[in-house]
C-alpha cells in the first residue's frame, strides 16, 4: 500500500513513463522523451504521501483530505440534522485521504455515479463515491471520497468493521476530486469557505466525546489515538 513518501500507485504509473522517456532519448525522439519524463514527475508528485502531525486535542475532527473548503452548510443525513464540510482537491494537492476521527468503520458503501466537476454542488450526491460511516466516542459521523471530472476512481484501503485512528490513511482518489465530512448538529465547525486545509492535521470541527462513551471491543477511541504516532499511523 505504501512505499516511503509515495503510495505504490505512483510507481505503477510513473516508472513506465520514465522507461518510455529513456527509450525515446536513446532513439533521439527528444520531444517524446521530455514529455514522458515531465509527465512521470507529475505522477510522482501527485501520488506523494507526506507524514503529518496528528492533533492530540480531545474532540478534534481532522480533515479527510488536502484542499480548499468549498462548502460549509447545515444538512440532514437520514433524517438527522447535522453539518457538512466539503473540500475540493486540485491536481496539485496531496490525494491520500485520512480518517477524520478515531473509531470503527461500521459501514462502507460504494456508489457508482457521474463524473461532474468536483466543485459543483451536485457532485456530493451524484458523483461516484465511497461513503464511510464511522462510530466514535462522540457518536456517528460520515465522510466521503468523491470522484471528479478528471478523477475516475475512488480507492479505499479499509473495509467495514476495521478500527481506525484519527488521521490514519484510508485511501485516495486519483487525479482531482472532493471529500465531504458530515457531523451531527452539536459539533462545532471551526473552518469557513475558502480556507485551505491539510488531511490529518487541520482541525475542521470540535466534537467532544459523550460522558457515557461506548467502547469499541474494550478499547475507546482515545485508546486508539494513544497508539498513533505523531506523524500518523501507517497500515
Secondary structure, DSSP 8 states (H G I E B T S, - for coil): -EETTEEHHHHHHHHHHHHHHHHHHHTT-HHHHHHHHHHHHHHHHHTB---------TTEEE-SSSEEEEEEEEEEETTEEEEEEEEEE-TTS--EEE-SSSEEEEEEEEE--B---TTSTTHHHHB-EEEEEEEETTEEEEEEEEE-SS---EEES--TT-EE-TT-EEEEESSSEEEEEEEETTSEE---TT-EE-TTTSEEEE----TT---BTTB-HHHHHHT--TT----
